[in-house]
Amino acid sequence: MATKKISYEEAMKELEGIVQMLEEGNVSLEDSLEMYQRGIELTKLCQEKLAAAEDKLAKVVTESDEEEPFQAEEGKK
């Protein structure tokens, strides 16, 4: 199954469904392999989308319209 252009949320929802079905164990070996491969595709897609979002957040426009690197403070939530 080719990965069409889907949102991060759609990919995560599909991935969660795949995980649930695989955990239940009621699918054939062939179907399990196909689902696993689709899960890998979706995981890569999600990682790419998260990396793109991080890149966008890495630049924060200051009040003087100059770009300033953004660094999250670790340990704070």
N, C-alpha and C positions, 0 to 999 in steps of 0.2 A: 504494500500500500504506500503510495507516494505521499509525502507530506505536503499538503496544500498550504497556502498562506492562512495560518490560524493564529489567534491571539495566545498569549501566555496562559491566560485563564482557561481557554478551551483545551490547550495542550495538557495542562495540569489535570483538568477534569477527566480527560480521556486516559491519561496515565494512571490516575487513581482507580479508574474502572478496570484497567488491565491488571493492576496489582491485586485488586480485590478478587478478580476471577482466577488469577494464578494461585492466590493463597487458598481459595476454596478447593482447588485441585480437581474440579469436575470437567476438565477439558482434555482433549486428546493430546498426545505428544506433538503431533504436527501443528495443531492449533496453538499449543503452548509456545512452540518455537516461533511461529509467526507473531504471536502477541509479544513475545520477548523482543523480537527484532523491532517491532513497532514502538515498544517502550524505549528502546535505545534511541530511535529516531526522535521521539518526543523529548527525551532527556537532553539530547544535544540541542534541539530547538530551544528548549527552556533555558539552557545554559547560555546560548547565544543571545537570547533576548535579555537575560539578566546582565550579561556583560555589556550590551549596548546601553542599557539603562544606567549602569555604573559609569560608563564613559560620559553620558550626558550629565550625570550628577557631579562628575569630577571637575566640571568647570562651573563656577558660580560667578555670576556677574555682580560686581561690586557697585556701590552707589555711583562711582565715577565711570561706569560702563567699561571698566577694565576687567578682563577675565582673570580670575584668581583660582589656583588649584584648590579643590575641595578635599579635605581629609577628615574622615569620620574619626571621632574619638572612641578608641576601643575601651570596653569595659562599662560604657554608659548605655543605658537602654531608655 
